[in-house]
Amino acid sequence: MHQLTPANQAEEAGLGPALEDLRSARALVVDANPTSRSILRGILIDLGVKAEKVRQAGRYSEARSELEHHQYDIVLCDYHFQETAQTGADLVDELRLANLLPYTTVFIMVTSEASYGRVAEAAEFALDSYLLKPHNHNNLARRLAAARHRKMALSDIFQALQEEDYQLAANLCQARFDTRAEYWVYAARIGGELMLRLGRHDDARKLFEALDATKALPWARLGIARAQLDGGNVAPARRTLESLIVDNPSYADAYDVMGRALFQSGDFEQAFETYKKAVEVTPSSVSRLQKLGMLAFHMGKREEAAKALQRASTLGGMSSMFDYQSLVLLALHHFEHKDGKELQKCVNQLMQAHQKAPRSTRLRRMYEVLNILSLMLQRQVAEVVRRVKNLPREFATPDFDMEAAGNVMSLLIRLSNSELELPDAEMWITRLAQRFCISKAMTDMFCMISSTKPRYQDLVREAYAHIMDIAGQTLARCKTGDVGGALQDLLRHAEQTSNIKLIDLTDMVLQRYRSHLTSPELEIRVLALRKKYGRLPPPAVAQPAKAG
């Protein structure tokens, strides 16, 4: 069988210039076998890629690091790795969940007949193509040409994405879908994802519903569920997900979204079981191990939490996909067991992370919590008290979030359980709860965090009840005509607590009753709050948050 040149291959396949010029392309070959890597590298060079632009990786960790820190036009990745149970499919899954796999990258999985089924399933939602062993010049050329042709056909969409014009990219995807232009299904999937990101939940749902009607694709049904959930329609989302999971019991992404839906419903036990199932389906997924471990920790399932979080640390501790909140929870676990050695390992690892990102307020706060825990185990009580008293200074700052609040609350509880008396601790707990108890699910989460301290649980519930009372009284007073007085009191409470639910309600009342008000001062104060704290965030979930 003759070998096709790039130009002849493209012409024979009817794919135009897809392979005519690969001289500027950067490629990564991932394979544990040096001979196999050499063969694939040689084929790429024969197809036009410059030798100096072809990099190689023989280990899973090397490949992950390369793809985290560099962008490639072409990736050829073997399915199996000798040094780990993790597979090429796991690598793709990790990169996709962390949004580290650019749409413009051609990712081709190299596999044997034995693992073809898994790879073909993954190809539906994450890969551009697959290549069966033994390697064949013409087969790789055809697959590479087809994948690059698709990238070229959708170049206007990718250009808009590169320029971060997501509205334009979403509209281009919608137009391609409406006209059923080339690769309209692929474009529609990108468009649906962009619409969800942009908060266009109804548009995303309609697009995914149209896709589902024509192709019955699992990811389209998952998109419908995500749009329903992000739009606040939890019950319909759960029904969609239940049906999807019945039909596709190995679809890990469906368990991810179902876990989030259950969490938002306050059904933490079922959410835990759902995240557990996702880990069973993808046992080497760092992000899913962390979701499971974080929720388990707050539910009091400490041993299961430690097991999941430690495995996540082992698999991804050197990766940007690893969330350092896992180290905080592991440190809290070691503190409870008075394991100073393991706690210090967490402190050291977080210190190294903070040194690499010294401007990260998030890492600084985490590091301080772990330092205080370590000092407490060393019985340096005076230093502990001094440091703890500094923490409340940041409670009202805009970037002090729910995660930071949960960490401080967890710290205060453990210090109290260690018989350290902090006279202001209850006041601090109340301040945190009044700011961050914005929903029943969030309140329940803080109650779980404080499960070993019933008095703190009562303070959390009282704070949420107080917030709800303020909201109810405000609406009642507005109905009686006392709009100005109600808004004044509501705004005062919003400014005192920094509670985003009250800030949102203040804005809503202002917009609705604007004609009843004469003083511009109220609107100025509301705008100042809105500018400082933003709008109500989506419901919190037990999952990796920000990467530092």
Secondary structure by P-SEA (a helix, b strand, c coil): cccccaaaaaaaacccccccccccbbbbbbcccaaaaaaaaaaaaaaccccccbbbbccaaaaaaaaacccccbbbbbcccccccccaaaaaaaaaaacccccccbbbbbbcccaaaaaaaaaaccccccccccccaaaaaaaaaaaaaaaaaaaaaaaaaaacaaaaaaaaaaaaaaacccaaaaaaaaaaaaaaaacaaaaaaaaaaaaaaccccaaaaaaaaaaaaaacaaaaaaaaaaaaaaacccaaaaaaaaaaaaaaacaaaaaaaaaaaaaaaccccaaaaaaaaaaaaaacaaaaaaaaaaaaaaaccccccccaaaaaaaaaaaaaacaaaaaaaaaaaaaaaaaaccccaaaaaaaaaaaaaaaaaacaaaaaaaaaaacccccccccccaaaaaaaaaaaaaaaaacccccaaaaaaaaaaaaccccaaaaaaaaaaacccaaaaaaaaaaaaaaaaaaaaaaaaaaacaaaaaaaaaaaaaaacccaaaaaaaaaaaaaaccccccaaaaaaaaaaaaacccccccccccccccc
